[in-house]
Amino acid sequence: MYSTFLFLGNLGATEILVILFIVLLLFGGKKIPELARGLGKGIREFKDASKEIKKNIEEEADSIRENK
């Protein structure tokens, strides 16, 4: 479970709860799902672009190997 929170550094449960509470106060309950949805779309687009770049690199490497 700790590995899922590695990106948060050495933050404890209390600090995470305080941050979440502040976010809730700043954006309100209605805005948070919209923000999460936008973040999810951004992550999905990033992953898709990463896969596309990896695919292109592999195809180029294969074509270079075939030409030798």
ABEGO torsion letter per residue (X at the ends): XAAAAAAAEABBAAAAAAAAAAAAAAAEAAAAAAAAAAAAAAAAAAAAAAAAAAAAAAAAAAAAAAAX
